[in-house]
Amino acid sequence: MKNFFTLIALSILNLSFGQDEASKFNFSGSVDAYWRSNINSPNDEVNQGTLPYAPPSSFVNMPGFSLGMANLVASYEDESVGFVADLAYGPRADQAINPNGATNNAAINQMYMFWKITENTTATMGRFNTFIGLERISPVENFNYSMSHAFTFGPRNHNGLMLDFKLNNNWDMKLAVMNPMEVTDFNNTGHYSVGGQITNGRFKFGYVRSQRSSFIDIIGGFDLSSNIQMDFNAQFANYKDGMLSGRIADEYTSLSIYPQYTASEKMSWGLRLEYIAFGPIADSDVLNVLTPTLTANYKVGGLTIKPEFRIDDSSQEIFINNDGNGSGSLSSFVLGAVYSF
């Protein structure tokens, strides 16, 4: 913690003494917290450790009031080079950055440098958030406050070298060589992963391969009207390397849609409807979960208040009800608050 706040102080000092280069230096961040309650399942420690009383997804799964994380991002850019130092501290950051319980570099979400080699080619080296999936670690970048299952069981960060190419007709391409998945501090395995992404507007196709593990990711979106938009995300994962924390099976298939309605400048509504199958999707015995999540976003200046109602409907009794019996359904309510600057 001491090192974390030392880094914060250095960032603030750099901001103070770099006013003549204000256009190049940027300092931003966020803090978040939430209150969560199960509706049809206990909120105390009844049967804890035998059957879960929270969705099998990352973050936002503790009862009562809980902290999210403090996120501070310092960046600098001149004509051709720059850096990003993205620091995060708190329960959300602990689970996101170190899902296997490691403590090394626990406060570093992203830390990378980039070089604009040409007008259309940029090289990036360091730790950066994955390009797989629609949702991100920072709550500012997500409409829903809780996380999808696809985010939970997919890669979070990569450490490596990535090239970004701007192609013709609004097409972009990323190519990356990285440490194996979830090996983000150093690499003593002798192995590496490869990945890439092709983008055109809101359409993205991504792929990561790490020894026997692989992820295929498809993202798309379109506007139905000036205040209604639709996004979707499909993921196909096979992680037989067993490196991802808390995995339920050797593979999963996730299909999600994200319709959103903007009622006014302050108020908007969004639904995440995710279906995930943990195992071969054609197998009738595979565990599958359907998760509708309805979230409202109410903005007051830099503060966004996020009331959220979520249902996890499972094909197996992986939850418990208020009577302490096995159940295939869990409903919960979350009140999230995110302040960004």
TAHU-V72176 format. One record per residue. N is the residue number from 1. RES is the residue in one letter. PHI is phi as a letter, one per 40 degrees, with the letter a starting at -180 (none if undefined). OMEGA is omega in radians with two decimals (* if undefined). BURIAL is # if it has 9 or more other C-alpha atoms within 8 Angstrom, else .. Layout:
# TAHU-V72176
n:N res:RES phi:PHI omega:OMEGA burial:BURIAL
n:N res:RES phi:PHI omega:OMEGA burial:BURIAL
This chain:
# TAHU-V72176
n:1 res:M phi:none omega:3.14 burial:.
n:2 res:K phi:d omega:3.14 burial:.
n:3 res:N phi:c omega:-3.14 burial:.
n:4 res:F phi:c omega:-3.12 burial:#
n:5 res:F phi:c omega:3.02 burial:.
n:6 res:T phi:c omega:3.10 burial:.
n:7 res:L phi:c omega:3.09 burial:.
n:8 res:I phi:c omega:-3.13 burial:#
n:9 res:A phi:c omega:3.12 burial:.
n:10 res:L phi:c omega:3.11 burial:.
n:11 res:S phi:c omega:-3.14 burial:#
n:12 res:I phi:c omega:3.10 burial:.
n:13 res:L phi:c omega:3.10 burial:.
n:14 res:N phi:c omega:3.12 burial:.
n:15 res:L phi:c omega:-3.10 burial:#
n:16 res:S phi:c omega:-3.07 burial:.
n:17 res:F phi:c omega:-3.11 burial:.
n:18 res:G phi:b omega:-3.10 burial:#
n:19 res:Q phi:c omega:-3.14 burial:.
n:20 res:D phi:c omega:3.10 burial:.
n:21 res:E phi:b omega:-3.06 burial:.
n:22 res:A phi:d omega:-3.11 burial:#
n:23 res:S phi:c omega:-3.11 burial:.
n:24 res:K phi:c omega:-3.08 burial:.
n:25 res:F phi:c omega:-3.14 burial:#
n:26 res:N phi:b omega:-3.14 burial:#
n:27 res:F phi:b omega:-3.10 burial:#
n:28 res:S phi:a omega:3.11 burial:#
n:29 res:G phi:i omega:-3.11 burial:#
n:30 res:S phi:a omega:2.93 burial:#
n:31 res:V phi:b omega:3.14 burial:#
n:32 res:D phi:a omega:3.10 burial:#
n:33 res:A phi:a omega:-3.10 burial:#
n:34 res:Y phi:a omega:2.94 burial:#
n:35 res:W phi:b omega:-3.08 burial:#
n:36 res:R phi:b omega:3.10 burial:#
n:37 res:S phi:a omega:2.97 burial:#
n:38 res:N phi:c omega:3.12 burial:#
n:39 res:I phi:b omega:-3.10 burial:#
n:40 res:N phi:b omega:-3.13 burial:#
n:41 res:S phi:a omega:-3.09 burial:#
n:42 res:P phi:c omega:3.07 burial:#
n:43 res:N phi:b omega:3.07 burial:#
n:44 res:D phi:b omega:-3.02 burial:.
n:45 res:E phi:c omega:3.11 burial:.
n:46 res:V phi:c omega:3.12 burial:.
n:47 res:N phi:g omega:3.11 burial:.
n:48 res:Q phi:c omega:-3.14 burial:.
n:49 res:G phi:g omega:3.09 burial:.
n:50 res:T phi:b omega:3.07 burial:.
n:51 res:L phi:b omega:-3.06 burial:#
n:52 res:P phi:c omega:3.06 burial:#
n:53 res:Y phi:b omega:3.10 burial:#
n:54 res:A phi:a omega:3.09 burial:#
n:55 res:P phi:d omega:3.12 burial:.
n:56 res:P phi:c omega:-3.13 burial:.
n:57 res:S phi:b omega:-3.02 burial:#
n:58 res:S phi:c omega:3.00 burial:#
n:59 res:F phi:g omega:2.95 burial:#
n:60 res:V phi:f omega:-3.12 burial:#
n:61 res:N phi:b omega:3.08 burial:#
n:62 res:M phi:b omega:-3.14 burial:#
n:63 res:P phi:c omega:3.12 burial:#
n:64 res:G phi:g omega:-3.13 burial:.
n:65 res:F phi:c omega:-3.14 burial:#
n:66 res:S phi:a omega:3.05 burial:#
n:67 res:L phi:c omega:2.97 burial:#
n:68 res:G phi:c omega:3.07 burial:#
n:69 res:M phi:a omega:2.96 burial:#
n:70 res:A phi:c omega:-3.06 burial:#
n:71 res:N phi:b omega:-3.14 burial:#
n:72 res:L phi:b omega:-3.06 burial:#
n:73 res:V phi:b omega:3.04 burial:#
n:74 res:A phi:b omega:3.13 burial:#
n:75 res:S phi:a omega:3.12 burial:#
n:76 res:Y phi:a omega:-3.13 burial:#
n:77 res:E phi:a omega:2.97 burial:#
n:78 res:D phi:b omega:-3.02 burial:.
n:79 res:E phi:c omega:-3.04 burial:.
n:80 res:S phi:b omega:-3.09 burial:.
n:81 res:V phi:b omega:3.11 burial:#
n:82 res:G phi:a omega:3.13 burial:#
n:83 res:F phi:a omega:3.01 burial:#
n:84 res:V phi:b omega:3.03 burial:#
n:85 res:A phi:b omega:-3.05 burial:#
n:86 res:D phi:b omega:-3.06 burial:#
n:87 res:L phi:b omega:-3.12 burial:#
n:88 res:A phi:b omega:-3.12 burial:#
n:89 res:Y phi:a omega:3.13 burial:#
n:90 res:G phi:h omega:-3.09 burial:#
n:91 res:P phi:d omega:3.14 burial:#
n:92 res:R phi:c omega:-3.14 burial:#
n:93 res:A phi:c omega:3.13 burial:#
n:94 res:D phi:d omega:-3.12 burial:#
n:95 res:Q phi:c omega:-3.07 burial:#
n:96 res:A phi:c omega:-3.01 burial:#
n:97 res:I phi:c omega:-3.08 burial:#
n:98 res:N phi:b omega:-3.07 burial:#
n:99 res:P phi:c omega:3.13 burial:#
n:100 res:N phi:c omega:3.08 burial:.
n:101 res:G phi:g omega:3.11 burial:.
n:102 res:A phi:c omega:-3.10 burial:.
n:103 res:T phi:b omega:-3.12 burial:.
n:104 res:N phi:c omega:3.08 burial:.
n:105 res:N phi:f omega:-3.03 burial:.
n:106 res:A phi:c omega:-3.08 burial:#
n:107 res:A phi:c omega:-3.08 burial:#
n:108 res:I phi:b omega:3.03 burial:#
n:109 res:N phi:c omega:3.06 burial:#
n:110 res:Q phi:b omega:3.02 burial:#
n:111 res:M phi:a omega:-3.09 burial:#
n:112 res:Y phi:a omega:3.06 burial:#
n:113 res:M phi:b omega:3.12 burial:#
n:114 res:F phi:b omega:-3.12 burial:#
n:115 res:W phi:b omega:3.07 burial:#
n:116 res:K phi:c omega:-3.04 burial:#
n:117 res:I phi:c omega:3.04 burial:#
n:118 res:T phi:b omega:3.12 burial:.
n:119 res:E phi:c omega:-3.04 burial:.
n:120 res:N phi:b omega:-3.09 burial:#
n:121 res:T phi:b omega:3.12 burial:#
n:122 res:T phi:b omega:3.07 burial:#
n:123 res:A phi:b omega:3.14 burial:#
n:124 res:T phi:b omega:3.13 burial:#
n:125 res:M phi:b omega:-3.14 burial:#
n:126 res:G phi:h omega:3.09 burial:#
n:127 res:R phi:c omega:3.13 burial:#
n:128 res:F phi:b omega:3.10 burial:#
n:129 res:N phi:c omega:-3.10 burial:#
n:130 res:T phi:c omega:3.02 burial:#
n:131 res:F phi:c omega:3.08 burial:.
n:132 res:I phi:c omega:3.05 burial:#
n:133 res:G phi:g omega:-3.11 burial:#
n:134 res:L phi:c omega:-3.05 burial:.
n:135 res:E phi:c omega:-3.08 burial:#
n:136 res:R phi:b omega:-3.14 burial:#
n:137 res:I phi:c omega:-3.11 burial:.
n:138 res:S phi:c omega:3.12 burial:.
n:139 res:P phi:c omega:3.12 burial:#
n:140 res:V phi:c omega:-3.05 burial:.
n:141 res:E phi:c omega:-3.12 burial:.
n:142 res:N phi:b omega:3.06 burial:#
n:143 res:F phi:c omega:3.09 burial:#
n:144 res:N phi:c omega:3.13 burial:#
n:145 res:Y phi:c omega:3.06 burial:#
n:146 res:S phi:c omega:-3.03 burial:.
n:147 res:M phi:b omega:3.08 burial:#
n:148 res:S phi:c omega:3.04 burial:#
n:149 res:H phi:c omega:3.14 burial:#
n:150 res:A phi:c omega:3.07 burial:#
n:151 res:F phi:c omega:-3.06 burial:#
n:152 res:T phi:d omega:-3.03 burial:#
n:153 res:F phi:b omega:3.08 burial:#
n:154 res:G phi:c omega:3.10 burial:#
n:155 res:P phi:c omega:-3.13 burial:#
n:156 res:R phi:b omega:-3.08 burial:#
n:157 res:N phi:b omega:3.02 burial:#
n:158 res:H phi:b omega:3.03 burial:#
n:159 res:N phi:b omega:-3.09 burial:#
n:160 res:G phi:i omega:-3.13 burial:#
n:161 res:L phi:b omega:-3.08 burial:#
n:162 res:M phi:b omega:3.06 burial:#
n:163 res:L phi:b omega:3.07 burial:#
n:164 res:D phi:b omega:3.14 burial:#
n:165 res:F phi:b omega:2.99 burial:#
n:166 res:K phi:c omega:-3.08 burial:#
n:167 res:L phi:b omega:-3.14 burial:#
n:168 res:N phi:c omega:3.04 burial:.
n:169 res:N phi:f omega:3.06 burial:.
n:170 res:N phi:g omega:3.07 burial:.
n:171 res:W phi:c omega:3.05 burial:#
n:172 res:D phi:b omega:-3.14 burial:#
n:173 res:M phi:a omega:3.02 burial:#
n:174 res:K phi:b omega:3.01 burial:#
n:175 res:L phi:b omega:-3.03 burial:#
n:176 res:A phi:a omega:2.94 burial:#
n:177 res:V phi:b omega:-2.95 burial:#
n:178 res:M phi:a omega:2.95 burial:#
n:179 res:N phi:c omega:3.04 burial:#
n:180 res:P phi:d omega:-3.08 burial:#
n:181 res:M phi:d omega:-3.13 burial:#
n:182 res:E phi:g omega:2.96 burial:#
n:183 res:V phi:b omega:-2.95 burial:#
n:184 res:T phi:b omega:3.12 burial:#
n:185 res:D phi:c omega:3.08 burial:.
n:186 res:F phi:a omega:-3.05 burial:.
n:187 res:N phi:b omega:3.07 burial:#
n:188 res:N phi:b omega:-3.10 burial:.
n:189 res:T phi:c omega:-3.05 burial:.
n:190 res:G phi:g omega:-3.13 burial:.
n:191 res:H phi:b omega:3.11 burial:.
n:192 res:Y phi:a omega:3.05 burial:#
n:193 res:S phi:b omega:3.09 burial:#
n:194 res:V phi:b omega:-3.14 burial:#
n:195 res:G phi:a omega:3.12 burial:#
n:196 res:G phi:a omega:3.13 burial:#
n:197 res:Q phi:a omega:3.04 burial:#
n:198 res:I phi:b omega:-3.02 burial:#
n:199 res:T phi:b omega:2.95 burial:#
n:200 res:N phi:a omega:-3.07 burial:#
n:201 res:G phi:g omega:-3.14 burial:.
n:202 res:R phi:c omega:3.07 burial:#
n:203 res:F phi:c omega:3.14 burial:#
n:204 res:K phi:a omega:3.05 burial:#
n:205 res:F phi:b omega:-3.07 burial:#
n:206 res:G phi:b omega:-3.13 burial:#
n:207 res:Y phi:a omega:3.03 burial:#
n:208 res:V phi:b omega:3.11 burial:#
n:209 res:R phi:b omega:-3.13 burial:#
n:210 res:S phi:b omega:-3.06 burial:#
n:211 res:Q phi:f omega:-3.12 burial:#
n:212 res:R phi:c omega:-3.13 burial:#
n:213 res:S phi:c omega:3.13 burial:#
n:214 res:S phi:a omega:3.09 burial:#
n:215 res:F phi:b omega:3.00 burial:#
n:216 res:I phi:b omega:-3.00 burial:#
n:217 res:D phi:b omega:3.11 burial:#
n:218 res:I phi:b omega:3.14 burial:#
n:219 res:I phi:b omega:3.08 burial:#
n:220 res:G phi:a omega:3.12 burial:#
n:221 res:G phi:a omega:3.12 burial:#
n:222 res:F phi:a omega:3.10 burial:.
n:223 res:D phi:c omega:3.06 burial:#
n:224 res:L phi:c omega:3.08 burial:.
n:225 res:S phi:a omega:-3.12 burial:.
n:226 res:S phi:c omega:-3.12 burial:.
n:227 res:N phi:b omega:3.09 burial:#
n:228 res:I phi:b omega:3.10 burial:#
n:229 res:Q phi:b omega:-3.12 burial:#
n:230 res:M phi:b omega:3.02 burial:#
n:231 res:D phi:b omega:3.09 burial:#
n:232 res:F phi:a omega:-3.13 burial:#
n:233 res:N phi:a omega:3.06 burial:#
n:234 res:A phi:b omega:3.11 burial:#
n:235 res:Q phi:b omega:3.09 burial:#
n:236 res:F phi:b omega:-3.00 burial:#
n:237 res:A phi:b omega:3.03 burial:#
n:238 res:N phi:b omega:-3.10 burial:#
n:239 res:Y phi:b omega:-3.13 burial:#
n:240 res:K phi:c omega:3.04 burial:.
n:241 res:D phi:c omega:3.10 burial:.
n:242 res:G phi:g omega:-3.07 burial:.
n:243 res:M phi:c omega:-3.07 burial:.
n:244 res:L phi:c omega:-3.03 burial:#
n:245 res:S phi:c omega:3.01 burial:.
n:246 res:G phi:g omega:-3.09 burial:.
n:247 res:R phi:c omega:-3.11 burial:.
n:248 res:I phi:c omega:3.14 burial:.
n:249 res:A phi:a omega:-3.10 burial:.
n:250 res:D phi:c omega:3.13 burial:#
n:251 res:E phi:a omega:3.01 burial:#
n:252 res:Y phi:a omega:3.01 burial:#
n:253 res:T phi:b omega:-3.12 burial:#
n:254 res:S phi:b omega:3.09 burial:#
n:255 res:L phi:b omega:-3.06 burial:#
n:256 res:S phi:b omega:2.96 burial:#
n:257 res:I phi:b omega:-3.05 burial:#
n:258 res:Y phi:b omega:3.02 burial:#
n:259 res:P phi:c omega:3.14 burial:#
n:260 res:Q phi:b omega:3.13 burial:#
n:261 res:Y phi:b omega:3.11 burial:#
n:262 res:T phi:c omega:-3.10 burial:#
n:263 res:A phi:c omega:-3.14 burial:#
n:264 res:S phi:a omega:3.10 burial:.
n:265 res:E phi:c omega:-3.09 burial:.
n:266 res:K phi:c omega:-2.95 burial:#
n:267 res:M phi:b omega:3.05 burial:#
n:268 res:S phi:a omega:-3.10 burial:#
n:269 res:W phi:b omega:3.12 burial:#
n:270 res:G phi:a omega:3.11 burial:#
n:271 res:L phi:b omega:2.94 burial:#
n:272 res:R phi:b omega:3.11 burial:#
n:273 res:L phi:b omega:-3.07 burial:#
n:274 res:E phi:b omega:2.95 burial:#
n:275 res:Y phi:b omega:3.11 burial:#
n:276 res:I phi:b omega:3.07 burial:#
n:277 res:A phi:b omega:3.14 burial:#
n:278 res:F phi:c omega:-3.08 burial:#
n:279 res:G phi:h omega:3.13 burial:#
n:280 res:P phi:d omega:-3.02 burial:#
n:281 res:I phi:c omega:-3.14 burial:#
n:282 res:A phi:c omega:-3.12 burial:.
n:283 res:D phi:c omega:-3.08 burial:.
n:284 res:S phi:c omega:-3.12 burial:.
n:285 res:D phi:c omega:-3.07 burial:.
n:286 res:V phi:c omega:3.06 burial:#
n:287 res:L phi:c omega:3.05 burial:#
n:288 res:N phi:b omega:-3.06 burial:#
n:289 res:V phi:b omega:3.03 burial:#
n:290 res:L phi:b omega:-2.99 burial:#
n:291 res:T phi:b omega:2.96 burial:#
n:292 res:P phi:c omega:-3.11 burial:#
n:293 res:T phi:b omega:-3.14 burial:#
n:294 res:L phi:b omega:-3.06 burial:#
n:295 res:T phi:b omega:3.00 burial:#
n:296 res:A phi:b omega:3.05 burial:#
n:297 res:N phi:b omega:3.09 burial:#
n:298 res:Y phi:b omega:-3.03 burial:#
n:299 res:K phi:b omega:3.03 burial:#
n:300 res:V phi:b omega:-3.05 burial:.
n:301 res:G phi:g omega:3.12 burial:.
n:302 res:G phi:c omega:-3.12 burial:.
n:303 res:L phi:c omega:3.02 burial:#
n:304 res:T phi:b omega:3.11 burial:#
n:305 res:I phi:c omega:-2.99 burial:#
n:306 res:K phi:b omega:2.96 burial:#
n:307 res:P phi:c omega:-3.00 burial:#
n:308 res:E phi:a omega:3.06 burial:#
n:309 res:F phi:b omega:-3.04 burial:#
n:310 res:R phi:b omega:3.04 burial:#
n:311 res:I phi:b omega:2.99 burial:#
n:312 res:D phi:b omega:-3.09 burial:#
n:313 res:D phi:b omega:-3.02 burial:#
n:314 res:S phi:b omega:3.08 burial:#
n:315 res:S phi:c omega:3.11 burial:.
n:316 res:Q phi:b omega:-3.10 burial:.
n:317 res:E phi:c omega:-3.13 burial:#
n:318 res:I phi:c omega:3.13 burial:#
n:319 res:F phi:b omega:3.00 burial:#
n:320 res:I phi:b omega:3.09 burial:#
n:321 res:N phi:c omega:-3.08 burial:#
n:322 res:N phi:c omega:3.09 burial:.
n:323 res:D phi:c omega:-3.14 burial:.
n:324 res:G phi:g omega:-3.14 burial:#
n:325 res:N phi:c omega:3.11 burial:.
n:326 res:G phi:c omega:-3.11 burial:#
n:327 res:S phi:a omega:3.09 burial:#
n:328 res:G phi:c omega:-3.09 burial:#
n:329 res:S phi:b omega:3.05 burial:#
n:330 res:L phi:b omega:3.05 burial:#
n:331 res:S phi:b omega:-3.07 burial:#
n:332 res:S phi:a omega:3.10 burial:#
n:333 res:F phi:b omega:3.14 burial:#
n:334 res:V phi:b omega:2.96 burial:#
n:335 res:L phi:b omega:-3.11 burial:#
n:336 res:G phi:b omega:3.07 burial:#
n:337 res:A phi:b omega:-3.10 burial:#
n:338 res:V phi:b omega:3.06 burial:#
n:339 res:Y phi:b omega:-3.14 burial:#
n:340 res:S phi:b omega:-3.14 burial:#
n:341 res:F phi:a omega:* burial:.
